[in-house]
Structure formats: structure tokens, C-alpha cells
Amino acid sequence: MSATLGTGNGAKPSKTPNPYFISPKNPKNVHHIAGIPVEFPYKPYGTQLSFMYRVISTLDRAQKDGHCHALIESPTGTGKSLSLLCSTLAWQKNYKINNIKGILSQSIPDPEAVTDPLGHGGGFIPETQPSTSSIPSSSISEPPQNAANSKNKKKMLAPTIYYASRTHSQISQVIREYRKTSYRVPMAILASRKHYCTNPHVSKENIDEECKLLLSQEEGCSEFKNMHKVKCHPSVQKGGCHEAHDIEDIVKIGQVVKGCAYYAARSMADDAQLIFCPYSYIINLVIRGAMDVDIKGAIIVLDEAHNLEDIAREGGSVDLEEDALHKLQMELHQLKMIKADVYQPLSEMIMNLISWIEQTKSKLEATNESKHYFSSWTGDKAVRQLQEANISQQFFPVLLECATKAIRAASDTESDVLHLSGMSVITLEGCSLH
Ligand code: SF4
């Protein structure tokens, strides 16, 4: 299943903020919403209850139909993020409980459960009912053997929640709300090296390139070798003071243990059931592929979704320098001798793009006296220009797949195989996304 929840602000709230009232009769403030228990840190307003009802019924429907989307609007200051977090986490928890019940009931066959659907947790039938032969019940508590296994186990237990926001300060605000809830699940925040890098000798200006260069050298980055010390730090484990953490917490731990916070966060995302990230990690196909973000069957929350139009526009724009294209072409030309199936199509695409730029430039130079000339095409005309450069839509899936493989090969720090330089990866990312 997959579910997308887009939220936005509506008009200003007409009421004063919710008084932080907890009834002595219901100290955990558990509310039964759309058939499941939801723990909410305060006594919820009617609008919050209806917001959470809508979220939960969307998730139920996504589970039934395979996918479902909801666009939910709520005024600023009405506890939107808190309602979203509590309802999605409550639904995920309920899913896990029912899934585990399903596994356990399969290990002790119950003849009634076969014929009576109410035997599956009050009518709840997990979409993927893992068989005892494929998932032993003991595997739920087993430590993950590797990233792929860990991801598969995580997926089978419950859908991962991706909570996407525009900026890191918005993510920090949501994490403050998450800390107010009683829910705690393995979590991670995906962000760039600029936010996470803990190597004091790497300049923040050219960080992606410097990091990739450093990791391709024999001595590597000493922080990278200590990445596990960040991931396994007691404070981020269950019950630790940073179990619900922000980027700064992970960076501070990285500075103390001299370990890389960036790769630690990426590794934590493999096991996480709640992942915070900027929109681009969800929307941008190449970033998603290169960062191993697997949204299949996930619950996706796009907070402040009214920003999406701008984000999509920004994501579809790129500045390309001719020198960078020539450098990329030179590297692709060398790499295609080693791995033609990945690098040959990319090399041809970049060669065609360079020749098209040359031709277009000559035409413009011939018709303009000023040196500051430009051309612009829209819609079908732009597509025709690309076709003139032999780049047509039918090749896009192949090119996208090759670009994803090439970018991933360059990010694989443990591989000795020749790959693109950091600078060329950035150029290729730009070309592939737009
Ligand atoms: S491996 Fe980590 S700490 Fe080292 S340069 Fe790259 S991002 Fe920075």
C-alpha cells in the first residue's frame, strides 16, 4: 500500500490555542478514533479529532485499495503537525500489533480464524500476511544482518512513515512536536553533508565533492570509519536521551566520538520506521534512487504541501556549464570501456547535448552582434529542440536507470571500481533530473 497525505494552512484559527489539559480519568489521553486508540498529549479539539479521523481513514483505505491520497487543510496554530504525527504513528502501531498477532496466530493454527475474518484482530486483515515459513516470529526482535534484510523486515512489520518538509528548520519544529508524543519508533533524518559532515578539515563550500574525493583516496576519512559509533551510540538507542533526535544531536554525537554523522544518519534510515527529510528526497527520482529512499508501500506526509508547486519547479531547473559537460563527457568516455551498459548511453546523451549546444551557439553568434545572447523555448518547442539533439522521451527510462546506477556507483564508498568524480556526479544529476 501507499498513502500520501498533503497538508496545508487554511485561514487563521478563530479559537485560542488548546489549553494543555489532561483528564485525570484518562492520563495517557487515549482517544479511539476511526476504530484505533490514539495517544494525544493534550485533550484534542474537535478539529484535531476530525483531522486525525481523516488521516486514519485515508490510511485504512490505502491498505484496502493499495493506495489512497488525502489533501487536508487546517489553520495555522491548530496543532496540525502533532495531529498528523499522533494519527500516523497510532495507525502504524496498530498495524504492527495486528501483524504480529497474525504471525503468532499462524504459528498456532486456529481453525476459527481461517473461516472468521473477525479472528484477525477485530476484522483487521493485514494486507501482507507473512507466512510462518518466510518470517519466523523470532525474527521480529532479531538484529538486522544487513541493510537489505533490515529494510525488508522493516517493511513487512509496518509501512515506513516519510515526513517531508521544505526546510530543515521546519523539520526541527516537527521533531519538537514528535518529542511531545508518547510514540517512539526507530527514526532518522535525511539531510545533506552540509548539515551533517563532522570532518573539521572539509570545507563546507564544496563539501560533496571533497567528501567523495576523500573517500576515493586510500587514507579515506577517519570520521567515516567511526560512523558506527554514532549509529550505535547509547543516547540514540531505545530509551536514550536522543532516541527522538534532531540533526544537531547527531552532529554533536559525531563530534564527540569523531564519527561521520552523515553516513550514520543514512544507515539509521535503513532501520527507521519514521524518516524526516526534505521534499526533494521524495519528489526527485534521481536523489531518491541515489539515497536508496524506497517509498513503495510507505506512508508519505508532505507537510505544508502548498509549497510543492515551487519545489517541483525548482527541481526541474538546472544551470549547466559547458566546461562541466566536457569533463563529464571525458569521464563517461573512459568509463564506457569498463562498463558499456551503464556509461555508453550516458556518454552518447552528453555528446549529443554538447554538439547541440555548439550548433545552437553558432547560430546565435551569427545572428546577434551582442555577446549577451540567449534563447528560450517552451513546451513542444523545447521537446523538439531536445529531439534535434537526439534526446527523445522514449530513451528517458533507460537514461534515468543508467544515471541512477552511475551516481550510486560513485556514492558507494566501499567499492574499488572506477567511477565518476564528485563534480561529474553533480553535473549528471543536473542533466538527469531535468
Ligand atoms: S565521510 Fe562524512 S565526515 Fe567524512 S567528509 Fe564525508 S560527510 Fe564528512
Residues whose N, C-alpha, C, O or C-beta is under 5 A from the ligand:
A	BS01	SF4	R193 C197 T198 N199 V202 C211 C221 E223 F224 C260 Y262
